[in-house]
Amino acid sequence: KFIDRPTIIYFTHNACFYCTQIIQYLKRAEKKFGVENLRIIGINVMAKDQKLIRSYKEELGFTFPMFAGNREDVLRAYKINYVPVIVFVDSKKIVRKVVGHYIHEPELHKYIKEITGK
């Protein structure tokens, strides 16, 4: 139900240096493309509950919804064994791109343009 527009699902965790850099890119992307055109959802694969997520979000200014993803079913379903992983989903709920490594901001914007049509 959260995928009601083009969406980025961002798999991260608290000890990932590259992940913290990408969060800044995501915040700028949301400003550039607009919240009405792009949804960003975080899944913290280190967190088992909201306590760890809350501290992560506060420290980095992550304003998007974030869920605890340290669950075997989540990690297995999405085949997550490292982070960052960025999943780009278009408005038809079709996964258009999966980036399983660090990403530079121009590349991020390129993929956002592909899923938003902007």
GIPESUL-V145556 format. One record per backbone hydrogen bond with DSSP energy under -1.0 kcal/mol. CO is the residue of the C=O (numbers start at 0). NH is the residue of the N-H. If there is no record, write none. Layout:
co=CO nh=NH
co=CO nh=NH
This chain:
co=1 nh=3
co=5 nh=38
co=6 nh=88
co=7 nh=40
co=8 nh=86
co=9 nh=42
co=10 nh=84
co=11 nh=44
co=12 nh=15
co=15 nh=19
co=16 nh=20
co=17 nh=21
co=18 nh=22
co=20 nh=24
co=21 nh=25
co=22 nh=26
co=23 nh=27
co=24 nh=28
co=25 nh=29
co=26 nh=30
co=27 nh=31
co=28 nh=32
co=29 nh=33
co=33 nh=36
co=33 nh=37
co=38 nh=7
co=40 nh=9
co=41 nh=66
co=42 nh=11
co=43 nh=68
co=46 nh=69
co=49 nh=53
co=50 nh=54
co=51 nh=55
co=52 nh=56
co=53 nh=57
co=54 nh=58
co=55 nh=59
co=56 nh=60
co=56 nh=61
co=64 nh=41
co=66 nh=43
co=68 nh=70
co=70 nh=74
co=71 nh=75
co=72 nh=76
co=73 nh=77
co=74 nh=79
co=84 nh=10
co=85 nh=98
co=86 nh=8
co=87 nh=95
co=87 nh=96
co=88 nh=6
co=89 nh=92
co=93 nh=89
co=96 nh=87
co=98 nh=85
co=103 nh=107
co=104 nh=108
co=105 nh=109
co=106 nh=110
co=107 nh=111
co=108 nh=112
co=109 nh=113
co=110 nh=114
co=111 nh=115
co=112 nh=116
